[in-house]
Amino acid sequence: MTSLDPRRVKQLSDIIDLLVETLGEPSCPLRRAIVLNDIWQNSGATLHEVMTRLNLDKSTAFRDIEWLVDHGYVIKKTNEDNKREIDLFVFEKTKAQLEQIYRICGGAPYLTSILQGFIDLAPKRKQSLREAKILISLTLYGKMDKNELAKSLYDGPSTTDQRAIQNLINEGFVEDDV
């Protein structure tokens, strides 16, 4: 088995932390961060274009985009040429936060690749930023008990952290005696 460069693992940790800071909650699905990244890289995109590029069904893409709009990360504007189309744009503050993430990871395509790599580990379930952070923490620090692991995460309900840890145990990514 190839060992991971600790500096690279630390960069992954920093990327996830910045995404949590940007999106405001560690329980945010990794897919939603990919949707946000896609909208910024394709400014003025429509729901249909995002769905097509990311291979998402309409309801999934719509829910993620509506969440991003409702929480102030994305704005919808009526298309000037076709009033039935809604174009999507990322707010300036969010762009600045994404730029900071891009400086660490090397750009938008790399961010998508990193997040998709986590998603591909367990594609049947919607994975969160919190779960990615758990895997990164275990990679960085080695074996930890559940309380130590929860302390390496974000402020929030301990039951949420424990549930995320249990999900990873159930899927075989983490040993039960973490």
C-alpha positions as CSV (number, residue, x, y, z in Angstrom):
1,M,0.0,0.0,0.0
2,T,1.3,3.4,-0.9
3,S,1.6,5.9,1.9
4,L,0.2,9.3,1.5
5,D,2.3,12.5,1.7
6,P,1.3,14.1,5.0
7,R,1.5,17.5,3.4
8,R,-1.0,16.5,0.8
9,V,-3.3,15.0,3.4
10,K,-3.0,18.3,5.4
11,Q,-4.0,20.2,2.2
12,L,-7.1,17.9,1.8
13,S,-8.0,18.7,5.4
14,D,-7.6,22.5,4.7
15,I,-9.8,22.2,1.6
16,I,-12.6,20.5,3.5
17,D,-12.3,23.0,6.3
18,L,-12.6,25.9,3.8
19,L,-15.6,24.2,2.2
20,V,-17.3,23.9,5.5
21,E,-16.5,27.6,6.2
22,T,-17.8,28.5,2.7
23,L,-21.0,26.5,2.9
24,G,-21.6,27.0,6.5
25,E,-22.2,23.4,7.7
26,P,-20.2,20.2,7.9
27,S,-23.2,18.1,7.1
28,C,-23.4,19.7,3.6
29,P,-23.2,16.9,0.9
30,L,-20.0,16.8,-1.1
31,R,-22.1,16.8,-4.3
32,R,-23.5,20.3,-3.3
33,A,-19.9,21.6,-3.3
34,I,-19.4,20.1,-6.7
35,V,-22.6,21.9,-7.9
36,L,-21.4,25.2,-6.5
37,N,-18.0,24.7,-8.2
38,D,-19.6,23.9,-11.5
39,I,-21.9,27.0,-11.4
40,W,-18.9,29.2,-10.8
41,Q,-16.8,27.7,-13.5
42,N,-19.8,28.0,-15.9
43,S,-21.2,31.4,-14.9
44,G,-24.7,31.9,-16.3
45,A,-25.4,28.2,-16.5
46,T,-28.9,26.9,-16.4
47,L,-30.3,24.0,-14.3
48,H,-30.3,21.8,-17.4
49,E,-26.7,22.5,-18.2
50,V,-25.6,21.8,-14.6
51,M,-27.6,18.5,-14.6
52,T,-26.0,17.5,-17.9
53,R,-22.4,18.3,-17.0
54,L,-22.6,16.6,-13.6
55,N,-24.9,13.8,-14.6
56,L,-27.5,14.6,-12.0
57,D,-31.2,13.9,-12.1
58,K,-33.4,17.0,-12.2
59,S,-34.7,16.8,-8.6
60,T,-31.2,16.3,-7.2
61,A,-29.8,19.3,-9.1
62,F,-32.8,21.4,-8.3
63,R,-32.6,20.7,-4.6
64,D,-28.9,21.5,-4.4
65,I,-29.3,24.7,-6.4
66,E,-32.2,25.8,-4.4
67,W,-30.3,25.2,-1.2
68,L,-27.4,27.3,-2.6
69,V,-29.8,30.1,-3.6
70,D,-31.6,30.0,-0.3
71,H,-28.4,30.2,1.7
72,G,-27.0,33.1,-0.4
73,Y,-24.2,31.4,-2.4
74,V,-25.9,31.5,-5.8
75,I,-28.2,34.0,-7.5
76,K,-30.8,33.2,-10.2
77,K,-31.4,35.7,-13.0
78,T,-33.9,35.5,-15.8
79,N,-32.1,35.0,-19.1
80,E,-32.5,38.2,-21.3
81,D,-32.8,36.3,-24.5
82,N,-35.1,33.5,-23.3
83,K,-37.3,34.6,-20.4
84,R,-38.2,30.9,-19.7
85,E,-34.5,30.1,-18.8
86,I,-32.9,31.0,-15.4
87,D,-29.2,31.6,-15.4
88,L,-27.2,30.8,-12.3
89,F,-24.3,32.9,-10.9
90,V,-22.1,32.7,-7.8
91,F,-22.0,35.7,-5.4
92,E,-18.7,37.6,-5.1
93,K,-18.1,36.6,-1.5
94,T,-18.4,33.0,-2.4
95,K,-16.1,33.4,-5.4
96,A,-13.4,34.8,-3.1
97,Q,-13.8,31.8,-0.8
98,L,-13.6,29.4,-3.7
99,E,-10.5,31.2,-5.0
100,Q,-8.8,30.5,-1.6
101,I,-9.7,26.8,-2.0
102,Y,-8.4,26.8,-5.6
103,R,-5.0,28.2,-4.5
104,I,-4.6,25.1,-2.2
105,C,-5.9,22.4,-4.5
106,G,-4.7,23.8,-7.9
107,G,-8.0,24.9,-9.4
108,A,-11.6,24.0,-10.1
109,P,-11.0,20.7,-11.9
110,Y,-8.9,19.5,-9.1
111,L,-11.5,20.4,-6.5
112,T,-14.1,18.5,-8.4
113,S,-11.7,15.5,-8.7
114,I,-11.0,15.6,-5.0
115,L,-14.7,15.7,-4.0
116,Q,-15.7,13.1,-6.6
117,G,-13.0,10.8,-5.2
118,F,-14.6,10.9,-1.8
119,I,-18.1,10.4,-3.4
120,D,-16.8,7.4,-5.4
121,L,-15.8,5.6,-2.2
122,A,-19.5,5.0,-1.3
123,P,-21.5,6.1,-4.3
124,K,-24.8,4.7,-3.0
125,R,-25.0,7.2,-0.2
126,K,-24.9,11.0,0.0
127,Q,-21.6,11.7,1.8
128,S,-21.0,14.9,3.7
129,L,-18.0,17.2,4.3
130,R,-17.9,15.9,7.9
131,E,-17.4,12.3,6.7
132,A,-14.6,13.4,4.4
133,K,-13.0,15.2,7.4
134,I,-13.2,12.0,9.5
135,L,-11.4,10.0,6.8
136,I,-8.7,12.7,6.5
137,S,-8.3,13.0,10.3
138,L,-7.7,9.3,10.6
139,T,-5.2,9.4,7.7
140,L,-3.4,12.3,9.4
141,Y,-3.4,11.2,13.0
142,G,-3.8,7.4,12.8
143,K,-5.9,5.5,15.2
144,M,-8.1,7.6,17.4
145,D,-10.9,6.8,19.8
146,K,-14.4,8.2,18.9
147,N,-14.1,11.1,21.3
148,E,-10.7,12.2,20.0
149,L,-12.0,11.9,16.5
150,A,-15.1,13.9,17.3
151,K,-12.9,16.6,18.8
152,S,-11.0,16.8,15.5
153,L,-14.2,17.7,13.7
154,Y,-16.4,20.8,13.9
155,D,-18.5,22.3,16.6
156,G,-21.9,20.8,16.5
157,P,-24.0,18.1,18.0
158,S,-22.0,15.1,19.1
159,T,-24.8,12.8,17.9
160,T,-24.2,14.1,14.4
161,D,-20.5,13.3,14.6
162,Q,-21.2,9.9,16.1
163,R,-23.7,9.1,13.3
164,A,-21.1,10.1,10.6
165,I,-18.5,7.9,12.3
166,Q,-21.0,5.1,12.5
167,N,-21.8,5.4,8.8
168,L,-18.1,5.0,8.0
169,I,-17.8,2.0,10.3
170,N,-20.9,0.4,8.7
171,E,-19.4,0.8,5.3
172,G,-16.0,-0.6,6.4
173,F,-13.9,2.5,6.0
174,V,-13.3,2.8,9.7
175,E,-12.7,0.1,12.3
176,D,-15.3,-0.1,15.0
177,D,-12.7,0.5,17.8
178,V,-11.6,3.7,16.1
